[in-house]
Amino acid sequence: MSAQQMVSPAMAADLDARVKQAGGDIAAVRHEVEDKLHAMEAQEEPADQVQIALLLGEIDYLDAKAEAAQQSVQEKHVGLMDRIRHMFGGQG
């Protein structure tokens, strides 16, 4: 099951909105989710397993989002380098 399948569309929209509000800083939102997870784990009473699973799903979703963003940046960099080479008549 992919990270996108582990979170509901509403959760994904909420996470996306939080990332947008954080200026696109996926890591900052992931850190917030991790803080919630650690706080739950530190409680003396048994943690709600469903809530923990949801938080882990959010972390997986954010990781997948960060990975996709990194891939996009790399692809744009390669494309830009190809255009620069082409502009200067180089083949590679």
C-alpha positions as CSV (number, residue, x, y, z in Angstrom):
1,M,0.0,0.0,0.0
2,S,1.4,3.4,-1.0
3,A,1.6,6.3,1.3
4,Q,-1.1,8.1,-0.7
5,Q,-3.4,5.1,0.0
6,M,-2.7,5.1,3.7
7,V,-4.1,8.6,4.3
8,S,-7.6,9.7,3.4
9,P,-8.1,12.4,0.7
10,A,-9.1,14.7,3.5
11,M,-5.9,14.0,5.5
12,A,-3.8,14.5,2.4
13,A,-5.5,17.8,1.7
14,D,-4.9,18.9,5.3
15,L,-1.2,17.9,5.1
16,D,-0.9,19.6,1.7
17,A,-2.4,22.8,3.2
18,R,-0.1,22.6,6.2
19,V,2.9,22.3,3.9
20,K,1.7,25.2,1.8
21,Q,1.2,27.3,5.0
22,A,4.8,26.3,6.0
23,G,6.0,27.9,2.8
24,G,6.5,24.5,1.1
25,D,8.7,23.2,4.0
26,I,7.7,19.5,4.0
27,A,10.3,18.7,6.7
28,A,8.8,21.2,9.1
29,V,5.4,19.6,8.8
30,R,6.9,16.2,9.2
31,H,8.7,17.4,12.3
32,E,5.3,18.5,13.7
33,V,3.8,15.1,13.1
34,E,6.8,13.4,14.6
35,D,6.5,15.6,17.7
36,K,2.8,14.5,18.1
37,L,3.9,10.9,17.7
38,H,6.7,11.1,20.3
39,A,4.3,12.9,22.7
40,M,1.8,10.0,22.4
41,E,4.5,7.4,22.9
42,A,5.8,9.3,26.0
43,Q,2.4,9.1,27.7
44,E,2.1,6.8,30.7
45,E,-1.2,5.4,29.5
46,P,-1.3,3.1,26.4
47,A,-1.2,5.1,23.2
48,D,-4.2,4.9,20.8
49,Q,-2.9,2.5,18.2
50,V,-5.2,3.9,15.6
51,Q,-3.9,7.4,16.2
52,I,-0.3,6.2,16.0
53,A,-1.1,4.4,12.7
54,L,-2.6,7.6,11.3
55,L,0.5,9.7,12.4
56,L,2.8,7.1,10.8
57,G,0.7,7.3,7.7
58,E,1.1,11.1,7.7
59,I,4.8,10.7,8.0
60,D,4.9,8.2,5.1
61,Y,2.8,10.6,3.0
62,L,5.1,13.5,3.7
63,D,8.2,11.4,3.0
64,A,6.7,10.4,-0.4
65,K,5.8,14.0,-1.1
66,A,9.4,15.1,-0.3
67,E,10.8,12.3,-2.4
68,A,8.6,13.4,-5.4
69,A,9.6,17.0,-4.9
70,Q,13.3,16.0,-4.9
71,Q,12.9,13.9,-8.0
72,S,11.2,16.9,-9.7
73,V,14.0,19.2,-8.8
74,Q,16.6,16.7,-10.2
75,E,14.6,16.3,-13.4
76,K,14.4,20.1,-13.8
77,H,18.2,20.3,-13.2
78,V,18.9,17.7,-15.8
79,G,16.6,19.4,-18.3
80,L,18.2,22.8,-17.6
81,M,21.7,21.3,-18.1
82,D,20.6,19.7,-21.4
83,R,19.3,23.1,-22.6
84,I,22.5,24.8,-21.6
85,R,24.6,22.2,-23.5
86,H,22.3,22.5,-26.5
87,M,22.6,26.3,-26.5
88,F,26.4,26.1,-26.6
89,G,26.4,23.4,-29.2
90,G,27.7,20.6,-26.9
91,Q,26.5,17.1,-27.0
92,G,27.1,16.2,-23.3
